[in-house]
Amino acid sequence: MSDSDFIHATLTAHLAVIRDLATLTPQIAQIADQMWAGLTSGGRIFWLGNGGSAADCQHLAAELVGRFARERPGLASIALTTDTSILTSVANDYGFNQIFARQVAALCRAGDVVMALSTSGNSPNVLRALETAAQLGVTRIGLSGGDGGQMRQLCDHCLCVPATNTARIQEAHIVIGHLWCDLLEQRAVTVASEFPQLDR
């Protein structure tokens, strides 16, 4: 296959997956509702994932704390993937599978929302974090691909991109994440004065 053919095939596959996201419209909107409910009740949104998903977590948390496209109050959103001292100390003392669960146990409370990203849905450290979040009464949202793996059973709602290729799933995840940022921002612009807890 020539480089040109490869590029064309890859872009075609990407567009097919993005087009299929339209079938998930009700679920995407429902999750935005759950995120908004957490924020307006004084909760925070915590993001966790590995590798490319960790980068997505940081990206999306930053969009909410800063801004996506409009001026509005900052939204309480924290990526649990950024503090290298915490990540390495917990991994060293308790094992890599506990790097997110330990943070969830220390930082989360009922009313918060945990956003767990895993293309396979089977990352052990993500699963342990979801189990811990469940014990705390925290809302658990999963963003995965295929059938959602084991994560699907541990989430209040698990959104599964209809694809099996990891790169295509990751590309879809950032599109979905941007939709959530945009939806939350639209609400924050409209009703921020009614919810002073949004501007911390």
Protein Blocks (a to p, Z undefined) as FASTA:
>chain_A
ZZklmmmmmmmmmmmmmmmmmmmmmmmmmmmmmmmmmmmnopacddddehjlmmmmmmmm
mmmmmcmkbccdddddddfklbmmlmmmmmmmnojklmmmmmmmmmgcehiacddddfkl
pafklmmmmmmmmmnopacddddehjlpmmlmmpfbdcdddbfbfklmmmmmmmmmmmmm
mmmmmmmmmmmmmmmmlmZZ
